[in-house]
């Protein structure tokens, strides 16, 4: 069975009331990892995995997803500024295809354009040193990506709730 790639709308229809999501920011040297709370309100940075070989990287991801009892993965898709997919997006999709043999969780791709830049800007505003920024930027970018998906899930849920006018009828 191939890894199930879902839209956020399709995931929303399948989510149990309480379930964690894992956010990933895949880089060439590191993988930033974030996790949501079970009510999917807040994304928190968890760790930065130093990339080694694919199998070692997946073993670390598998340990995290099992420990967190993750329901699905939200993976940042590095699109070009014009919305097209370049080599980095293709590498991300390839990683997910290879992940299938090791980790059976649904995957959502989330547009990650400018996520690292936004996180870096925030860290600079907080006067974080260059060394501190380098240490945390990947996992914070993963949290930024995941938080975007969580916020969208909340809007989807709110849009599906009956309005007070509908309830009066």
Helices and strands as residue ranges (DSSP letters): E 5-6, H 8-14, E 20-26, E 30-36, E 43-50, H 54-68, E 70-77, H 87-99, E 106-111, H 115-125, H 130-160, H 164-168
